[in-house]
Amino acid sequence: MLKRTFIHLPRVGPATELHLWRQGVETWEDLLAARRLPGMPPGRLARHQRHLEESLAHLDQPAYFSRRLSAAERWRLFQHYRPRTAYLDIETTGASWPHLAVTVIGLYDGQEFQQFVLGHNLQDFLEQIDAYQLLVTFNGSQFDLPVLQAVFERPLPQAHIDLRFVLARLGYKGGLKRIEPCFGLQRPADLEGLDGYDAVLLWQRAQRGDAAALETLLAYNREDVINLETLMEQAYHLAARRTLAQLQAEKTAL
């Protein structure tokens, strides 16, 4: 889908993108090969082609495209950069900023799941996160990433897909636990109903020596992280189908 995307170009919106697709210009290569296009002045075509050449030069840098796409459209990055993608979620003490502390970070790349725990291995997170180019979170742009950047006092330069905005555009609004069942996700019975406030309480109990509370907290965080992959996969395919549906309908009508 990335190479079918034109809305990252300056002054190109969804309507112009669809117009290009209708004319048979469905990939970057199609537009780069075009000598002229109906309704598009030569100067504008040349500018689009220059920007596409720049896009090709940055194809190994998803952050380049993330900066040029709205939060609701960054799902387009997923399939192309999936091998370097990590799903992320954090737990905190729940205190008001700046007294808030990160207690657990869960990180999953589709094969390996890792957790970084305050007082144990939290600092190891910085070594691991740099292996990835794209991060997927739920509401991470509002919470997880700003908190991590403040706690570790360094930026996280990776491209970022915040599923909260992607799913909202698709009609799925509310918190993560409310949305999961819509995609066939069901948590284990002992974790059903737990939320972020419970995670704070579990950490407090763990700090008082309750090993079972820490185990439950880590299991809760794991569910938050692992489920992001399924949500991202389904959101990607649903968004792609909806985006291309109008074009396919027009082709069928012809």
CORCOR-V202289 format. One line per field, one symbol per residue. ss: DSSP state (a for helix, b for strand, c for the rest). psi: psi as a letter, one per 40 degrees, with the letter a starting at -180 (. if undefined). A space follows every 50 residues. Layout:
ss->???
psi->???
//
This chain:
ss->caaacccccccccaaaaaaaaacccccaaaaaacccbccbcaaaaaaaaa aaaaaaaccccaaaaaccccaaaaaaaaaaaaaabbbbbbbbcccccccc cbbbbbbbccccbbbbbccccaaaaaaaaccccbbbbccccccaaaaaaa aaccccccbbbbaaaaaaaccccccaaaaaaaaccccccccccccaaaaa aaaaaaacccaaaaaaaaaaaaaaaaaaaaaaaaaaaaaaaaaaaaaaaa aaac
psi->ddeeheeeihfhadddddddddeegeidddddehdihhehiddddddddd dddddddedegdddddeeiideeededdddedefiihiiiiieeiiheeh ihdhhhhheedhhiihhhecfdeedddddeeidhihihfdddcddddddd defiiheiihhhdddddddeehiaidddddddfehhiideeheiaddddd dddddddeegdddddddddddddddddddddddddddddddddedddddd ddd.
//
